[in-house]
Amino acid sequence: MTARELDAAGVTDPGLREAYAHCRRLNARHGKTYFLATRLLPAARRPAVHALYGFARWADDIVDDPATGHTPADRAQALDTLHRCLEDGLRGGGSSEPVVRAVAHTAAVYGIDHRHFADFMASMRSDLTVTDYPTYADLRRYMHGSAAVMGLQMLPVLGTVVPQEEAAPHAAALGIAFQLTNFLRDVGEDLDRGRVYLPADLLAAHGVDRALLRWSRDTGRPDPRITAALQAAAELTRGVYREAQPGLALLDPVSRPCIRTAFVLYGAILDAVRDDGYAVLHRRAVVSRRRRAATALGGLARLAATRVTARPPVVRPGRVPHYAQEETP
């Protein structure tokens, strides 16, 4: 994290600055698409985004990182420890864990509802035992905690031109759309972890089950039934993007280029999956660097076109102003 971003955010305590910097490193390593889009936010708002996503990445690593060699019981204990640490941090505003310290500070500064963090941790915990979802409704319940709440946490940071409750359904839908995109792109890798996130009823409608997915993954051979099911999953995901899209215009104008860029880049992953013949069981679909760069440049152009200076925040009693000034690259 650059000193300029932390200075703009009014973060002066050395330990807290390092905590935010640690979150930025986590986000940069794991979330390349969203990290790129975050560069289009005013500098003062970036540390909060890195704290929210850095915490999410850390929890996800506890659940999924195969390099640790931890047993399910070890992971459950680690999640419980993290949850207790988070609850203490949210109550007291500090923590010896850098990621928790940064996210607790962000939550306090922006007034983020603590229930979103509890819902997120519940979904992370379910990943330790739940390996598939019978229906799309079941999957949506899981994604409320694993994805929708990320959009809801982000709203106070991004700012809105309408009451937040009006923008909230669209922000939640965008989080779900991003996660559905990841589920489709990563279906092969998730299968290797023993999980199938695509709902069983959607797969069954095309004659697909876990055994067929496993056969295709192991043999490298395609199957038209799988292709049809993946096409249906992609269309379902595009429908959620359509739910989310009206929310872009409800954001603070200085935040729109960031979220619009993320919207386009994640949508481009769906295009890459399609263009690669829905071969996600055998290889990961990748958006070209040229397209990523062109999209980011378009975001910079939109950002320059706004020429909007954000108003100072309304500071509630006992809260630190969440940014001192708005800067962009």
Buried (B, 14 or more C-beta within 10 A) or exposed (E): BEEEBBBBBBBEEEEBBBBBBBBBEBBBEBBEBBBBBBBBBBBBBBBBBBBBBBBBBBBBBBBBEEEEEBEEEEBBEBBEEBBEBBBBBBEEBBBEBBBBBBBBBBBBBBEBBEEBBBBBBBBBBBBBEEEBBEEBEBBBBBBBBBBBBBBBBBBBBBBBEEEBEEBBBBBBBBBBBBBBBBBBBBBBBBBEEEBBBBBBBBBEEBEBBBEBBBBBBEEEEBBEBBBBBBBBBBEBBBEBBEBBBEBBEBBBBBBBBBBBBBBBBBBBBBEBBBEBEBBBBBEBBBBEEEBBEEBBEBBBEBBEEBEBEBEEBEEEEEEEEBBEBBBBE
